[in-house]
Structures are given as C-alpha cells and as structure tokens.
C-alpha cells in the first residue's frame, strides 16, 4: 500500500512535469507574440514606403492584428495556467509531512532537494575541497530553483542567473539523465529561454 509520503511525491512529480511543460509553452507563446509585434512594425513601415499600394498592406496589417490578438490570448491563458500550477505546488509544499531540518535550520524544500539532486548528478559540481564555497553554491542554486519554480524569474539575482545558465549548459551535455533530472532539465531550459528573451528586451 502506498504511503501518504509516496502519494505526495508522485503528485509533486506530476505537477512539476506539468509546470515544466507550461513554462516551455508560455516561453514559446511570448516569443511568438514578440515576433508578430516585430512583423507588424515592419509591415507598417512598408506601408508608408509603398504608399501607392495601400490595400495590399492594409490587408496584411489586418491579418497581423488578428494574429496579435490571438497571440495575446495564448500568452494570457498560459500565464494563468502556470499560476494555477504554482498555487497547487505551493499548497502541496505546505502540506508536506514534518521532515528533518537542513543544515541552515530551515526545513528542506522541494527546491533544496532538487538542488542536491543536480549537484549529485554533476550538473553543478560541488567543490569538495572548499566546503564553505560548496555550501554557498548549493544555497544559490537552491534559491534560483525556488524562484524558477515560483515563477519569480524577474527576481533572480545575477549569481542565480549565472548558476542557472551553468546548470543548463552542463545538463545539455549530459546523457542518460534520470527521469527526475530530465524534469529539472526541462524546467531549467524553459527558464533559460525566458532569461535570454528578457536580456534581449533590456535596453542596451
């Protein structure tokens, strides 16, 4: 008979798989929206340049405007779906059975265990010769994962962003990952796509 801890673990795994899928879908939706906005900008410019053929560009612009509206809806829906999954995961985290405290005095969170799994898998190698540095690295990775899992990517610090990119690079070069680390890879990949897009949108 499956224990309550086992049931919660399976539910957590299922929810996080769904979250990874939604994060990736949301990133794709936002990217599509940005592309349509860029096409609109270029089409509007061409209409001005080709003033002798307004009907052609009016039709193109009308189609792009319709596509833009649909893209905005997709972004909004995927954003709401992602927030719903985050609430479900947050509720599940609050109902975890009591566990031993971590070294920092706080109960181990899902992100703390995920960070440890990544270190053990070699995605973010721990420095065995410098325990203090290894502890700081683990803390930054844990904090990065917590913000990714709570859809707070805009709140990530430069060290958290750097370690996320490092994990992504290492995971991309690894083969035969466990199902759990494959899940973490999908989550981190989706986060990196969002981080890259935000970096491109940032003024020079």
C-alpha positions in Angstrom: 0.0 0.0 0.0 1.4 3.4 -1.0 2.2 5.7 1.9 1.0 9.3 2.1 4.6 10.5 1.5 4.8 8.3 -1.6 1.5 9.7 -2.9 2.6 13.3 -2.3 5.9 12.6 -4.0 4.1 11.2 -7.1 1.7 14.2 -7.1 4.7 16.6 -6.8 6.4 14.9 -9.7 3.3 15.1 -11.9 2.7 18.7 -11.1 6.3 19.7 -11.8 6.2 17.8 -15.1 3.1 19.8 -16.0 4.8 23.1 -14.8 7.9 22.4 -17.0 5.6 21.9 -20.0 3.6 25.1 -19.2 6.8 27.1 -18.7 8.1 26.0 -22.1 4.7 26.7 -23.7 4.5 30.1 -22.1 8.0 31.0 -23.3 7.0 29.9 -26.9 3.8 31.9 -26.7 5.7 35.1 -25.6 8.3 34.6 -28.3 5.5 34.2 -30.9 3.9 37.4 -29.6 7.2 39.3 -29.9 7.7 38.0 -33.5 4.2 39.2 -34.5 4.8 42.6 -33.0 8.0 42.9 -35.0 6.3 41.9 -38.2 3.6 44.5 -37.5 6.3 47.1 -37.1 8.0 46.2 -40.3 4.7 45.9 -42.2 3.6 49.4 -41.0 6.9 50.8 -42.2 6.5 49.1 -45.6 3.0 50.5 -46.0 4.5 54.0 -45.6 7.2 53.3 -48.0 4.8 51.8 -50.6 2.1 54.4 -50.4 0.9 53.6 -53.9 -0.4 50.1 -52.8 -2.3 50.8 -49.5 -4.9 48.0 -50.0 -2.2 45.3 -50.1 -0.6 46.4 -46.8 -3.9 47.2 -45.1 -4.9 43.5 -45.6 -1.5 42.3 -44.3 -1.8 44.6 -41.3 -5.4 43.4 -40.6 -4.2 39.8 -40.6 -1.3 40.6 -38.4 -3.5 42.5 -36.0 -5.8 39.4 -35.7 -2.8 37.2 -35.2 -1.5 39.6 -32.5 -4.9 39.4 -30.6 -4.8 35.6 -30.7 -1.2 35.6 -29.5 -2.0 37.8 -26.6 -4.8 35.5 -25.6 -2.4 32.5 -25.7 0.1 34.3 -23.5 -2.6 35.2 -21.0 -4.0 31.7 -20.9 -0.6 30.0 -20.5 0.3 32.6 -17.8 -2.9 31.8 -15.9 -2.3 28.1 -16.2 1.2 28.5 -14.9 0.0 30.5 -11.9 -2.6 27.8 -11.2 0.0 25.1 -11.2 2.2 27.2 -8.9 -0.6 27.5 -6.4 -1.2 23.8 -6.4 2.5 23.1 -5.9 2.6 25.8 -3.1 -0.4 24.2 -1.4 1.3 20.7 -1.7 4.5 22.1 -0.2 2.6 23.4 2.8 1.1 20.0 3.5 4.4 18.1 3.4 4.9 15.9 6.5 7.4 17.1 9.0 11.0 16.4 8.0 14.4 16.8 9.5 15.8 20.2 9.4 18.5 21.2 6.9 21.9 22.5 7.9 20.7 26.1 7.7 18.0 25.4 10.2 15.2 25.6 7.7 13.0 22.6 6.7 14.3 21.1 3.4 12.1 22.4 0.5 11.4 20.8 -2.9 14.0 23.2 -4.3 16.6 22.2 -1.8 16.2 18.5 -2.7 16.2 19.4 -6.4 19.5 21.4 -5.9 21.1 18.4 -4.2 20.0 16.1 -7.0 21.6 18.4 -9.6 24.8 18.5 -7.6 24.9 14.7 -7.2 24.2 14.3 -10.9 27.2 16.5 -11.8 25.1 19.3 -13.3 26.5 21.7 -10.8 29.6 20.0 -9.3 30.3 20.7 -5.6 33.7 21.7 -4.6 34.7 19.0 -2.1 37.9 20.9 -1.2 36.1 24.0 -0.1 33.1 23.2 2.0 32.1 26.9 2.5 32.2 27.6 -1.2 30.2 24.4 -1.9 27.6 25.5 0.7 27.3 28.9 -0.9 27.0 27.3 -4.4 24.3 25.0 -3.1 22.4 27.9 -1.5 22.5 30.0 -4.7 21.3 27.0 -6.8 18.5 26.3 -4.3 17.4 29.9 -4.3 17.5 30.0 -8.1 15.3 26.9 -8.4 12.9 28.2 -5.8 12.4 31.4 -7.9 12.1 29.4 -11.1 9.5 27.1 -9.5 7.5 30.0 -8.1 7.6 31.8 -11.5 9.6 34.7 -10.0 12.3 34.8 -12.7 12.4 38.6 -12.7 13.5 38.5 -9.1 16.6 36.3 -9.8 19.9 37.8 -8.8 23.0 37.8 -11.2 24.6 34.8 -9.3 21.3 32.9 -9.6 21.1 33.6 -13.3 24.7 32.6 -13.8 24.3 29.3 -12.0 21.1 28.6 -13.9 22.9 29.0 -17.2 25.8 26.8 -15.9 23.3 24.1 -15.0 21.6 24.4 -18.4 24.9 24.1 -20.2 26.0 21.1 -18.1 22.7 19.3 -18.4 22.6 19.8 -22.1 25.9 17.9 -22.4 24.8 15.0 -20.2 23.2 11.8 -21.4 21.1 9.1 -19.6 19.7 11.5 -17.1 17.3 10.1 -14.6 13.6 10.9 -15.1 13.7 13.5 -12.2 16.8 15.2 -13.7 15.1 15.2 -17.1 12.2 17.1 -15.5 14.7 19.5 -13.9 16.4 20.0 -17.3 13.0 20.9 -18.9 12.3 23.4 -16.1 15.7 25.0 -16.3 15.6 25.0 -20.2 12.3 26.9 -20.1 13.7 29.3 -17.5 16.8 30.0 -19.6 14.7 30.8 -22.7 12.8 33.4 -20.6 16.1 34.8 -19.2 17.5 35.1 -22.7 14.4 36.8 -24.0 14.4 39.3 -21.1 18.1 40.0 -21.7 17.3 40.8 -25.4 14.4 43.1 -24.4 16.6 45.0 -21.9 17.8 48.4 -23.3 21.4 48.5 -24.4 
